[in-house]
């Protein structure tokens, strides 16, 4: 039996079911503490107005948490309004809300055109799931859609507090596990299962550890990553001239040594790091015109990554923190940011092919491994394919509703 309730398909995708193994666990002798909790559960439920018949039916040997969970799984109180079903995960502390049902058909012949349609016609649903009261300022989401590519197991559209991104490494790591566990890959194989995820920036190939029915760590191979500009001077309000690098890893980022602002990516106040990074992003957007060989939809600056300045190869982890979209802070080392940073380091001759480095989040201390694995080209740019590896974990499953008389049903943000 599935530990999660069945989840309906989204945008014409088939219903997804949790893949599990291991059978029914053996019964354990109940401790006296457990028995006390069970009895207390029944008393509390009775005092709350639950009928004795219901308590007996659900089983007095269950804890209050199991009884309440069982009751909540049955149904919400009578209500009107749309329902949105999600699976919540995190990668290195960075949330990912995978939307599995509740969206109407997303129009478009390509994943990129679907991204445009989402932005122009269905943005109210992004706000409903990313913003409070269902989300928060730094929530991140992914909508699974059909891909036009035959080799893709799924397409995905990423969303955040400002809009829609073109690539997200932490989400790819989480979606790799999700795709295997929820049956989007029909025949998982050990020791690794390949999952082709079609992102707006292109096809990303993920590889999910798989053994005895369980998924584990995930690595992925990036789209072509390259250095767009290095040692570029921009005038940053409040800080004067600042030297930046701009790299592409499925999205464009500006990179700056945090010490230029007198900051430490691991120890300084998050607010100070956000202010400095946001100032850089504003300056680069105003002073640097970006372009991409594949599509104009990819030619925008996603954010700024402040680093510890340790770009020379070392077996010790190098730290960074990413501020993207509308001053949103990534809790993970940032998968697409690691991709772009590796591309920049390779471009500068600081790292060689297949030379792995560890990248550490200044926010949480979580780590990704990154390395350049192949030289290629992207238009006129000399590029590399970068492999990034990390772990993702499940945090829950939710069914959200939008009651029509709720004045805040479409969400709000506190800044």
SEMIMI-918198 format. One record per residue: x, y, z negated of N, C-alpha, C in turn. Coordinates in steps of 0.05 Angstrom, whole numbers, padded with zeros to 5 digits, always signed. Each point is the difference from the previous one (the first is absolute). Layout:
XYZXYZXYZ
...
This chain:
+00017-00024+00000-00017+00024+00000+00017+00025+00000
-00009+00020+00012+00015+00025+00002-00001+00015-00027
+00023+00010-00009+00000+00017-00024-00012+00027+00004
-00003+00008+00025-00013+00026+00006-00025-00006+00015
-00020+00018-00001-00024-00004+00015+00005+00001+00030
-00015-00014+00017+00004+00001+00029-00003+00029+00009
+00016+00008+00019-00001+00027+00010-00008+00000+00029
-00019+00017+00007-00009+00001+00028+00020+00013+00018
-00003-00006+00026+00018+00011+00020-00004+00030+00004
+00020+00014+00012-00002+00028+00006+00006+00005+00029
-00016+00017+00013+00005+00007+00027+00001-00024+00019
-00018-00019-00005-00002-00023+00017+00019-00022-00007
+00017+00004-00020+00018-00021-00009-00015-00022-00014
+00009-00025+00001-00014-00022-00014+00001+00003-00030
-00019-00011-00015+00002+00002-00029+00026-00013-00010
+00011+00011-00021+00025-00010-00010-00004-00014-00026
+00014-00022-00005-00002-00016-00024+00027-00002-00012
+00001-00001-00026+00025-00003-00015+00010-00028+00003
+00025-00003+00009+00013-00027+00001+00013-00006-00026
-00007-00022-00012+00012-00008-00026+00005-00029-00001
+00014-00009-00020+00006-00028-00003+00005-00006-00030
+00003-00025-00006+00007-00007-00027-00021-00014-00016
-00025+00000+00009-00021-00015-00013-00009+00013-00026
-00016-00015-00015-00012+00010-00025+00020-00003-00023
+00006+00020-00015+00019-00003-00022-00011-00018-00022
+00019-00013-00014-00009-00017-00022-00010+00016-00023
-00019-00012-00014-00011+00014-00023+00020+00000-00023
+00001+00023-00014+00018+00002-00023-00017+00002-00025
+00011-00010-00022-00013+00002-00025-00003+00029-00008
-00024+00008-00008-00006+00027-00006+00012+00008-00028
+00014+00022-00001+00011+00010-00025-00022+00012-00017
+00006+00002-00027-00019+00013-00018-00005+00029+00008
+00021+00013+00010-00003+00028+00008-00019+00002+00024
+00003-00019+00019-00017+00000+00024-00029-00005-00009
-00004-00019-00019-00028-00006-00009-00012+00025-00012
+00016+00015-00015-00011+00024-00013-00008+00020+00021
+00016+00003+00021-00007+00019+00022-00025-00009+00014
-00003-00027+00004-00025-00010+00013-00024+00007-00017
+00001-00005-00026-00023+00006-00017-00006+00030-00001
+00021+00015-00001-00003+00029+00000-00013+00010+00026
+00008-00013+00022-00011+00007+00026-00030-00004+00000
-00010-00022-00010-00028-00006-00001-00015+00020-00017
+00011+00007-00023-00012+00020-00018-00003+00027+00014
+00023+00008+00013+00000+00026+00013-00020+00001+00023
-00001-00022+00015-00019-00001+00022-00029+00001-00010
-00005-00015-00021-00027+00000-00011-00008+00027-00011
+00019+00014-00013-00006+00027-00010-00004+00019+00023
+00013-00005+00023-00003+00017+00023-00026-00005+00015
-00015-00020-00009-00026-00005+00013-00001-00023+00019
+00022-00016+00001+00000-00023+00018-00017-00022-00013
-00015-00014+00016-00018-00021-00010+00017-00024-00008
-00010-00015-00019+00014-00024-00009+00001-00021+00022
-00021+00000+00017+00000-00019+00022+00023+00006+00020
+00004+00026+00005+00022+00007+00018+00027-00007-00012
+00003+00005-00026+00025-00006-00013+00006-00030+00000
-00021-00016-00005+00004-00029+00001+00007-00009+00028
-00014+00012+00019+00004-00008+00028+00028+00006+00009
+00010+00023-00007+00027+00008+00008+00021-00014-00017
-00008-00010-00023+00019-00016-00016+00011+00016-00023
-00006-00009-00024+00010+00014-00024+00030-00004-00004
+00012-00019+00015+00028-00005-00003+00017+00019+00016
-00012+00018+00015+00015+00020+00016+00005+00025-00017
+00023+00012+00006+00005+00026-00013-00018+00021+00011
-00002+00022-00015-00017+00023+00009+00009+00010+00027
+00025-00002+00006+00010+00010+00026-00011-00018+00022
+00001-00026-00004-00010-00018+00021-00030+00003+00004
-00014+00002-00022-00029+00003+00002-00008+00025+00015
+00013+00023-00008-00006+00025+00013+00008+00000+00029
+00023-00013+00006+00009-00002+00028-00020-00016+00016
-00009-00022-00012-00020-00017+00014-00025+00016+00006
-00009+00015-00020-00024+00016+00004+00004+00021+00021
+00023+00013+00000+00006+00021+00020+00002-00011+00028
+00009-00025+00003+00003-00012+00026-00027-00005+00013
-00021-00003-00016-00027-00006+00010-00010+00023+00017
-00003+00023-00012-00010+00023+00014+00002+00025-00017
+00000+00023+00014-00003+00025-00014-00029+00005-00007
-00006+00018-00019-00027+00007-00004-00013+00010+00026
-00026+00000+00002-00013+00010+00025+00010+00027+00008
+00008+00003+00025+00011+00025+00010-00003+00001+00030
+00003+00024+00010+00001+00004+00029+00028+00010+00008
+00006-00002+00025+00025+00010+00009+00019-00021+00012
+00020+00010+00015+00019-00018+00013+00018-00013-00019
+00010-00024+00007+00019-00015-00016+00026-00003+00015
+00022+00004-00013+00027-00002+00012+00016-00021-00017
+00010-00021+00013+00014-00021-00014+00030+00003+00005
+00016-00003-00021+00029+00003+00003+00015-00021-00016
+00025-00005+00008+00019-00015-00015+00022+00020-00007
+00006+00003-00026+00021+00018-00009+00026-00015-00005
+00022+00011+00009+00027-00011-00003+00019+00022-00007
+00025-00007-00006+00021+00020-00002+00026-00013+00009
+00017+00017+00011+00027-00009+00008+00020+00019-00013
+00015-00010-00018+00019+00017-00014-00013+00023-00016
-00025-00004-00008-00014+00020-00015-00018+00018+00018
+00004+00000+00026-00016+00016+00018-00026-00015+00007
-00023+00013-00005-00025-00014+00004-00006-00005+00030
-00015-00021+00005-00012-00004+00026-00028-00011-00003
-00019+00015+00010-00028-00008-00001-00008-00010+00028
-00002-00027+00002-00007-00013+00026-00030+00000+00003
-00010+00014+00019-00029+00002+00005-00009-00023+00017
-00018-00017-00010-00008-00024+00015-00028+00001+00010
-00017+00017-00011-00027+00003+00011-00012+00027-00008
-00020+00008+00014-00014+00025-00006+00004+00022+00021
+00020-00003+00017+00004+00019+00022-00016-00009+00025
-00011+00019+00015-00012-00007+00025+00021-00007+00021
-00008-00008+00023+00019-00006+00022+00017+00024+00006
+00027-00004+00000+00018+00022+00007+00005-00002+00030
-00008+00021+00014+00002+00000+00029+00028+00006+00009
+00007-00011+00024+00026+00005+00012+00012-00025+00013
+00014+00004+00022+00012-00023+00014+00027-00007-00011
+00013+00018-00015+00026-00006-00012-00001+00007-00030
+00020-00009-00014+00001+00006-00029+00004+00031-00003
+00016+00012+00017+00004+00029-00002-00026+00015+00005
-00016-00009+00020-00025+00014+00005-00020-00005-00022
+00002-00024-00013-00017-00005-00023+00007+00019-00023
+00026+00006-00003+00009+00019-00020-00012+00027+00004
+00000+00009+00026-00013+00026+00006-00029+00000-00006
-00014-00022+00007-00029-00002-00005-00006+00001-00030
+00016-00013-00015-00003+00000-00029+00002+00028-00011
+00020+00014+00009+00004+00028-00009-00023+00018+00008
-00010-00004+00023-00020+00019+00011-00029-00007-00008
-00005-00025-00006-00028-00008-00005-00006-00014-00026
+00020-00011-00013-00005-00016-00025+00017+00009-00023
+00008+00025+00000+00018+00009-00021-00014+00002-00027
-00026+00002-00001-00014+00001-00025+00003-00026-00016
+00005-00022+00014+00004-00026-00014+00028-00001-00012
+00020+00012+00014+00027+00002-00012-00002+00015-00026
-00013+00023+00001-00002+00016-00025-00015-00015-00022
-00020-00015+00007-00015-00015-00020+00017-00020-00014
+00019-00013+00014+00016-00021-00012+00027+00009-00010
+00011+00021+00011+00026+00010-00009-00002+00020-00022
-00021+00017+00000-00003+00021-00020-00013-00011-00025
+00001+00016-00021-00015-00006-00024-00030+00003+00007
-00018-00015-00013+00004-00016-00024+00008-00029+00005
+00001-00008+00026+00008-00028+00005+00030-00003+00004
+00014+00021+00008+00028-00001+00003+00014+00021-00017
+00022+00011+00011+00014+00021-00014+00018+00015+00020
+00014+00020-00009+00015+00017+00018+00021-00015+00017
+00012-00021-00013+00021-00015+00014-00009-00027+00010
-00026-00004+00004-00010-00026+00010+00008-00003+00029
+00004-00025+00008+00007-00006+00028-00017-00023+00009
-00009+00000+00025-00018-00020+00010+00007-00011+00027
-00012-00022+00007+00004-00013+00026-00026-00013+00009
-00009+00007+00024-00023-00012+00012+00008-00020+00021
-00008-00025-00004+00007-00021+00019-00019+00002+00024
+00011+00000+00025-00015+00003+00024+00011-00020+00021
-00015-00003+00021+00010-00017+00022+00022+00015+00016
+00019-00016+00009+00021+00011+00017-00005-00008+00029
+00010+00017+00018-00002-00006+00029+00022-00019+00009
+00020-00006-00019+00022-00017+00007-00006-00029-00006
+00004-00017+00019-00007-00029-00004+00016-00013-00022
+00025+00009-00003+00017-00013-00020-00004+00010-00028
-00016+00021-00004-00005+00011-00027-00020-00016-00015
+00006-00006-00026-00020-00013-00017-00021+00020-00010
+00008+00025-00002-00018+00021-00009+00011+00028+00009
-00018+00019+00002+00007+00028+00003-00005+00013-00027
+00012+00023-00004-00004+00014-00026+00002+00030+00005
-00017+00014-00015+00000+00030+00000+00005+00008-00029
+00021+00016-00003+00008+00009-00027-00013+00027-00007
-00005+00004-00026-00012+00025-00008+00011+00008-00028
-00002+00027-00005+00011+00011-00025-00016+00025-00007
+00011+00017-00017-00015+00023-00010-00004+00022+00021
+00014-00001+00022-00001+00021+00020-00012-00009+00026
+00003-00026+00006-00010-00010+00026+00010-00028+00005
+00014-00003+00023+00006-00027+00010+00029+00000+00010
+00015-00020-00010+00028-00002+00008+00003-00020+00023
+00024-00002+00011+00005-00018+00022+00015-00025-00008
+00013+00001-00023+00015-00023-00010+00001+00001-00030
+00000-00023-00013+00003-00001-00029+00012-00027-00007
+00025+00000-00009+00014-00024-00006-00010-00015-00024
-00007+00015-00021-00010-00013-00024-00027-00014+00006
-00016+00013+00018-00025-00012+00007+00004-00025+00017
+00020+00000+00018+00006-00023+00017+00008-00024-00018
+00016+00005-00021+00008-00021-00018-00025-00012-00014
-00018+00017-00009-00024-00009-00013-00019-00015+00020
-00003+00012+00024-00017-00012+00020+00010-00027+00009
+00026-00004-00001+00011-00027+00007-00012-00021-00018
+00001+00005-00026-00012-00019-00019-00030-00003+00005
-00013+00023+00002-00029+00001+00004-00008-00017+00024
+00014+00003+00022-00008-00013+00025+00002-00031-00003
+00020-00009-00014+00003-00029-00004-00020-00010-00021
-00003+00014-00022-00018-00008-00021-00029+00000+00008
-00008+00019+00017-00027+00003+00008-00007-00013+00027
+00018-00017+00010-00006-00016+00023+00002+00014+00027
+00012+00024+00001+00003+00012+00026+00022-00013+00017
+00017-00015-00013+00019-00018+00013-00010-00029-00004
-00007-00013+00021-00015-00025-00003+00017-00023-00011
+00025-00002+00008+00016-00023-00009+00026+00010-00012
+00000+00007-00026+00024+00009-00013+00022-00022-00001
+00024+00008+00002+00022-00019+00000+00021+00007-00021
+00013-00020-00011+00022+00004-00019+00026-00003+00016
+00021+00014-00009+00002+00017-00024-00010+00029+00005
-00005+00007+00025-00010+00027+00007-00022-00002+00021
-00019+00017-00003-00022+00003+00019+00003+00027+00014
+00000-00001+00027+00002+00025+00015-00028+00013+00002
-00001+00026-00004-00024+00016+00002+00005+00024+00017
-00013+00002+00023+00004+00023+00018-00022+00021-00006
+00010+00023-00010-00018+00021-00009+00002+00024+00020
-00021+00007+00013+00000+00022+00019-00006+00026-00014
+00020+00016-00005-00003+00026-00012-00002+00021+00022
-00009+00024-00007-00002+00021+00020+00027+00006+00014
+00022-00005-00014+00026+00005+00013+00009-00023+00018
-00013-00023-00002+00008-00023+00016-00003-00026-00015
+00009-00022+00012-00002-00026-00012+00023-00004-00020
-00008-00007-00024+00020-00005-00022-00002-00030-00007
+00022-00014+00000+00000-00028-00006+00008-00005-00029
-00018-00012-00015+00005-00005-00028+00004-00030-00004
+00015-00007-00020+00005-00028-00007-00005-00004-00030
-00019-00018-00006-00010-00003-00027+00010-00027-00011
+00013+00001-00023+00008-00025-00013-00025-00015-00007
+00000-00027+00007-00024-00016-00004+00009-00028-00009
-00010-00008-00023+00007-00027-00010-00022-00010-00018
-00009-00025+00006-00021-00013-00015-00025+00017-00004
-00007+00014+00022-00025+00016+00000+00003+00027-00012
+00024+00008-00008+00004+00026-00013+00017+00018+00016
-00007+00025+00001+00016+00020+00014+00019+00014-00019
+00022+00011+00011+00020+00013-00017+00010+00026+00013
+00027+00002+00000+00012+00024+00010-00004+00003+00031
+00002+00024+00009-00005+00006+00029+00022+00017+00011
+00008-00006+00024+00019+00017+00015-00013+00007+00027
+00008+00023+00011-00011+00007+00026+00021+00012+00017
-00004-00002+00027+00018+00012+00019-00014+00024+00012
+00013+00023-00001-00012+00025+00007-00003+00004+00030
-00015+00020+00007+00001+00011+00027+00027+00014+00004
+00008+00007+00024+00025+00014+00004+00003+00024-00019
+00022+00001-00015+00005+00021-00019+00025+00015+00009
+00000+00027-00004+00023+00015+00010+00003+00026-00015
+00024+00012+00004+00006+00027-00010-00009+00020+00020
-00018+00018-00008-00010+00021+00017+00020+00024+00000
+00009+00007-00024+00019+00022-00003+00015-00004-00026
+00026+00008+00000+00016-00002-00024+00013+00027-00006
+00005+00006-00025+00013+00024-00009-00013+00025+00012
-00026+00000-00001-00016+00022+00011-00006+00020-00022
+00005+00026+00005-00005+00021-00020-00027+00013+00003
-00016+00000-00021-00026+00013+00001-00001+00019-00024
-00015+00022+00004-00004+00020-00021-00024-00009-00017
+00006-00006-00025-00022-00010-00018-00006+00022-00020
-00026+00007-00001-00009+00021-00018+00007-00006-00029
+00014+00018-00013+00007-00003-00028+00027-00014-00004
+00011-00012+00021+00025-00015-00002+00021+00009+00020
-00007+00017+00019+00020+00008+00020+00004-00021+00021
+00023+00001+00013+00007-00020+00021+00006-00027-00012
-00013-00020+00011+00003-00028-00010+00006-00018+00024
+00019-00018-00004+00008-00018+00021-00017-00026-00002
-00012-00008+00021-00018-00023+00000+00008-00019+00023
-00007-00025-00004-00001-00020+00022-00029-00007+00005
-00006-00007+00025-00027-00009+00007+00002-00027+00013
-00014-00019-00012+00001-00027+00011-00028-00011+00005
-00001-00020+00018-00026-00012+00007+00001-00029-00007
-00021-00009-00015-00002-00028-00007-00029-00010+00003
-00013+00009+00021-00029-00004+00003-00015+00026-00006
+00013+00018-00014-00009+00027-00006+00025+00017-00004
-00002+00026+00004+00023+00018-00003+00002+00010-00029
+00025+00000-00010+00005+00011-00027+00025+00018+00002
-00001+00021-00017+00024+00016-00005+00014-00011-00025
+00026-00001+00000+00016-00011-00022+00018+00022-00011
+00000+00003-00026+00017+00020-00013+00011-00012-00026
+00025+00006-00005+00012-00007-00026-00013+00017-00022
-00012-00013-00020-00014+00015-00021+00018+00018-00016
+00026-00006+00000+00019+00017-00015+00002+00028+00012
-00008+00003+00025-00001+00027+00012-00018+00018-00015
-00020-00011-00014-00019+00015-00015+00005-00002-00030
+00022-00012-00007+00007-00004-00028-00018-00021-00014
-00009-00019+00016-00019-00020-00009+00012-00028+00001
-00011-00018-00016+00008-00028-00001-00026-00016+00007
+00001-00017+00020-00024-00014+00009-00011-00019-00020
+00016-00008-00020-00009-00019-00020-00007+00014-00027
+00011+00023-00005-00002+00012-00026-00016+00027-00001
+00000+00014+00023-00014+00026+00000-00030-00003-00001
-00013+00021-00009-00029+00000-00001-00012-00004+00028
-00020-00017+00002-00013-00006+00025-00010+00026+00013
-00011+00018-00015-00010+00026+00010+00022+00015+00014
+00024+00001-00011+00022+00014+00012+00009-00013+00027
+00000-00027+00000+00008-00014+00024-00021+00005+00022
-00025-00001-00008-00022+00005+00020+00002+00028+00011
+00005+00020-00017+00002+00028+00010+00023+00003+00020
+00023-00012-00006+00023+00003+00018-00006-00015+00027
-00010-00024-00002-00005-00016+00024-00022+00014+00017
-00020+00010-00012-00022+00013+00014+00010+00025+00015
+00018+00015-00013+00012+00024+00012+00016-00008+00025
+00015-00022-00002+00015-00010+00024-00019-00008+00022
-00021-00015-00007-00019-00009+00021-00012+00024+00014
-00008+00021-00015-00012+00024+00012+00020+00013+00019
+00025+00002-00009+00020+00013+00017+00006-00015+00025
+00003-00026-00002+00006-00016+00024-00024+00001+00020
-00024-00002-00010-00023+00001+00018-00001+00026+00015
+00008+00022-00013-00001+00026+00013+00024+00005+00019
+00022-00012-00005+00025+00007+00015+00010-00022+00019
-00010-00024-00002+00010-00022+00016-00023-00012+00016
+00004-00002+00026-00021-00013+00017+00008-00029+00005
-00017-00018-00009+00005-00028+00002-00013-00011+00026
+00012-00021+00011-00012-00014+00022+00007-00030-00003
-00016-00016+00012+00004-00029-00001-00003-00012+00028
+00018-00018+00008-00001-00010+00028-00025-00016+00007
-00014-00011-00020-00023-00017+00006-00026+00015+00001
-00005+00017-00020-00026+00014-00001+00003+00026-00016
-00015+00020+00008-00001+00025-00015-00014-00004-00027
-00016-00021-00003-00013-00005-00025+00020-00007-00022
+00024-00007+00008+00021-00008-00020+00019+00023-00006
-00004+00023+00013+00019+00022-00002-00008+00020-00021
+00000-00009-00026-00006+00018-00022+00017-00007-00024
+00005+00019-00017+00016-00005-00024-00019-00010-00022
+00005-00024-00009-00017-00012-00021+00006+00010-00028
+00026+00006-00005+00007+00009-00027+00030+00003-00002
+00009+00005-00025+00028+00004-00006+00008-00021-00021
+00024-00011+00004+00011-00020-00019+00025+00012-00013
-00001+00004-00026+00023+00010-00015+00016-00025-00008
+00027+00002+00004+00017-00023-00006+00020+00007-00022
+00015-00020-00009+00022+00005-00019+00026+00007+00014
-00001+00001+00027+00024+00008+00015+00019-00023+00004
-00006-00024-00009+00019-00022+00003-00006-00016+00025
+00008+00012+00022-00005-00013+00026+00023-00018+00009
+00024+00004-00011+00022-00019+00006-00008-00028-00010
+00007-00020+00015-00008-00028-00008+00011-00007-00027
-00017-00012-00016+00007-00010-00026-00018-00024-00007
+00010-00018-00017-00016-00022-00009-00020+00009-00021
+00004+00024-00011-00018+00011-00020-00024+00013+00015
-00023-00001-00013-00024+00012+00013+00003+00030+00002
-00011+00011+00022-00001+00029+00003-00029+00009-00004
-00004+00022-00013-00026+00009-00009-00012+00022+00018
-00027-00001+00003-00013+00022+00014-00029+00002-00010
-00013+00022+00006-00028+00004-00005-00013+00014+00023
-00023-00010+00009-00013+00011+00023-00025+00016-00008
-00002+00024+00012-00024+00017-00003-00012+00004+00027
-00024-00010+00004-00011-00001+00027-00029+00010+00000
-00011+00003+00024-00028+00010+00003-00003+00026-00016
-00021+00002-00016-00005+00024-00016+00013-00002-00027
+00026+00001-00001+00016-00002-00025-00006-00026-00015
-00005-00022+00015-00004-00026-00013+00026-00013-00005
+00003-00012-00024+00025-00012-00008-00001-00030+00002
+00019-00011+00015+00002-00029+00004+00014-00012-00025
-00013-00020-00012+00011-00014-00023+00021-00021+00008
-00001-00009+00025+00019-00020+00009+00024+00014+00013
+00020-00015+00009+00023+00012+00015-00008+00011+00027
-00024-00006+00010-00011+00009+00025+00011-00016+00023
-00016-00020+00010+00010-00018+00020+00008+00013+00026
-00017+00018+00011+00007+00014+00025+00022+00020-00005
+00002+00010-00025+00022+00018-00007+00026-00014-00002
+00000-00024-00011+00024-00017-00001+00009-00006+00029
-00020-00006+00017+00006-00005+00028+00014+00023+00013
-00011+00024-00004+00013+00024+00012+00027+00006-00012
+00002-00004-00026+00026+00005-00014+00022-00019+00009
-00007-00025+00004+00019-00019+00011+00009+00008+00028
-00020+00009+00016+00007+00009+00028+00019+00023-00001
-00004+00019-00018+00018+00023-00003+00027-00009-00009
+00002-00018-00019+00025-00010-00010+00015-00015+00022
-00014-00015+00016+00013-00015+00022+00010+00020+00021
-00016+00020+00006+00007+00020+00019+00026+00015-00008
+00003+00004-00026+00024+00014-00011+00024-00019-00004
-00004-00026+00006+00022-00019-00004+00005-00007-00029
-00021+00004-00017+00003-00006-00029-00008-00028-00007
-00014-00014+00018-00009-00027-00005+00002-00015+00027
+00006-00026-00002+00003-00016+00024-00024-00018+00003
-00002-00013+00024-00022-00019+00005+00001-00022-00021
-00023-00008-00010-00004-00022-00019+00014+00005-00027
+00006+00025-00006+00012+00007-00025-00023+00011-00018
-00008-00016-00020-00023+00006-00016+00006+00021-00022
-00019+00017-00005+00001+00019-00022-00026-00001-00016
+00002+00005-00025-00023+00002-00017-00008+00029-00003
-00026+00005+00002-00011+00028-00002-00019+00000-00024
+00004+00019-00018-00014+00001-00025-00018+00024-00001
-00025-00004-00010-00018+00022-00004+00008+00017-00024
+00002+00026+00004+00005+00018-00022-00023+00002-00019
-00024-00008+00009-00024+00003-00016-00004-00024-00019
+00004-00024+00010-00006-00024-00015+00024-00019-00005
+00021+00004+00016+00022-00019-00002-00003-00025+00017
-00023-00003+00014-00003-00023+00017+00019+00002+00024
+00006-00024+00012+00020-00001+00021-00009-00014+00025
+00009+00010+00023-00002-00014+00026+00028-00006+00010
+00003-00020+00016+00025-00006+00013-00003+00008+00030
+00020+00014+00011-00001+00008+00027+00026-00005+00015
-00002-00006+00026+00024-00003+00016-00007+00003+00030
+00019+00010+00015-00004+00002+00029+00008-00028+00012
-00017-00010+00017+00004-00027+00010+00005-00002+00030
-00007+00022+00015+00003-00001+00029+00002+00028+00011
+00018+00005+00020+00001+00025+00014-00019-00001+00024
-00015+00021+00003-00018+00002+00024-00001+00029+00008
-00018+00007+00018-00004+00028+00007-00030+00006-00002
-00006+00026-00004-00028+00010+00000+00001+00025+00016
-00008-00001+00025+00003+00023+00018+00030+00006+00002
+00007+00025-00005+00028+00009+00001+00015-00004-00026
-00014-00010-00021+00012-00003-00026+00013-00028-00002
+00024+00000-00011+00012-00026-00009-00013-00007-00026
-00011-00024-00001-00017-00008-00022+00009-00027-00011
-00011-00007-00023+00004-00026-00012-00026-00012-00009
-00001-00026-00002-00022-00014-00014+00010-00004-00028
-00017+00007-00019+00008-00001-00029-00018-00021-00013
+00013-00017-00017-00015-00018-00016-00003+00011-00029
-00024+00000-00010-00006+00009-00027-00014-00022-00015
+00008-00004-00025-00012-00022-00016-00008+00010-00027
-00022-00011-00011-00010+00007-00026-00022-00019-00009
-00013+00007-00023-00021-00017-00011-00025+00017-00004
-00023-00012+00005-00026+00012-00005-00017-00018-00018
-00018+00013-00015-00016-00015-00019-00029+00009+00001
-00019-00018-00006-00028+00006-00002-00006+00013-00027
-00018+00019+00001-00009+00013-00025-00030-00003-00005
-00015-00007+00021-00029-00003-00004-00016+00001+00025
-00026-00005-00003-00020+00002+00022-00023+00017-00010
-00010+00018+00017-00021+00018-00008-00021+00002+00022
-00025+00004-00009-00022+00008+00018-00009+00027-00009
+00005+00021+00016-00008+00027-00006-00026+00007+00013
-00015+00017-00013-00026+00008+00012+00000+00031+00003
-00017+00009+00018-00004+00029+00004-00030+00005-00003
-00008+00007-00024-00028+00006-00004-00007+00027+00012
-00022+00002+00015-00007+00024+00015-00004+00025-00017
-00008-00003-00025-00005+00024-00016+00025+00008-00017
+00022-00013+00005+00025+00006-00014+00013+00024+00014
+00002+00023-00013+00011+00024+00013+00030-00003+00005
+00013-00018-00014+00029-00003+00004+00007-00026+00015
-00020-00011+00013+00004-00026+00013+00022+00000+00021
+00005+00023+00013+00020+00001+00021+00028+00006-00011
+00002+00003-00026+00027+00002-00013+00009+00028-00003
+00020+00003-00018+00013+00026-00005+00028-00005-00010
+00017+00020+00002+00028-00002-00009+00006+00023-00019
+00016-00007-00021+00011+00020-00018+00029+00004+00007
+00008+00025+00005+00028+00005+00007+00014+00014-00023
